[in-house]
Amino acid sequence: MGLLATRWEATYQGHNITVARNELTRGFSIEWDGHEIARRSWSFVGLGELHGTADVGGKDIDVHVTLGLGGGSWDGSCTIRVAGQAIEDVKHIR
């Protein structure tokens, strides 16, 4: 895991999605175009699920993030689903 934080980034229809995990507090958050849409204060070993709502073309859509073990690195995996559609190109930043 990152020394103090882990971060993943993705895009959906021109919108930027960022998932950030704080290793000290084990919390994580979802940002949509730079605005936080969901936060979880604590999760077991930095794992868990988080739901947020984002605006796309005047419609509210569900943003669902799952943090898990594996993913080919010590930082684990991050799965992002927007409106039920899995985002394929989630980049591990740190």
Secondary structure, DSSP 8 states (H G I E B T S, - for coil): --SSEEEEEEEETTEEEEEEEETTT--EEEEETTEEEEEES--GGG-EEEEEEEEETTEEEEEEEEEES-TTSTT-EEEEEETTEE-S--EE--
